[in-house]
Amino acid sequence: MWVLWLSITAGIIFLIVMLSRNVRKNQLSPIDVLEIRYAKGEIDETEYNKKKQQLEK
């Protein structure tokens, strides 16, 4: 019986670890967001360069 509970506990821990890794992978950095906005045309080159310099400080 204890093998069953051990397996269930190990499975739950495994799922939590895998889900937390996926959440961290999908997060974009501020510079990534800035590059996406520039690529979409939401901001012009001047604003892109200004904001990029501010983020790199």
N, C-alpha and C positions, 0 to 999 in steps of 0.2 A: 504493500500500500504506500509506503514512504517513497518508493521509486516513482509512483505516479505523481505525487505532490512535488517531488524534486524536478521531474520533467516539466510539469506545469509552471513551476516557479522559474526554471531556466528559460522556458519559452517566453514568458512574460518579460523577463529581463532582456532577452535577446530582442524582442520587438521594440521595447522602449529605447534601447541603444540604437537600433537601426533607424527608427523614426526620428530620433534627435539628430542623427547625422544627416538625414535628408533635409531637415529643416534648416540646418546651418549651411548646407550646400546651396540651397535655393535663395539665400539672402544676397542681395546685390549691394555692393559698396556704393557710397555716394558718387564716386567717380564713374562707376558703371551706369548709374541712373543718369548722370549728366551726359555721358556719351550717347545713351539711348535717346534722350531728349534732343540732342543735337542732330542725331541721325534722322529722327522723325521730322525735323524742321521746326520744332517747338521753340527753339532758341537760335539766335544767329551766332556767327563765329566770334564776334566781339564779346557777347555775353558768355559764351562757352569758355573762352580763354580767361576772362575775368573770374568766373566761378571756379575754374580749374586751379588757378593760382591761389585763390582763397582756400580751397580744400587741401592743397599741398603744403600749406604753412604748418 
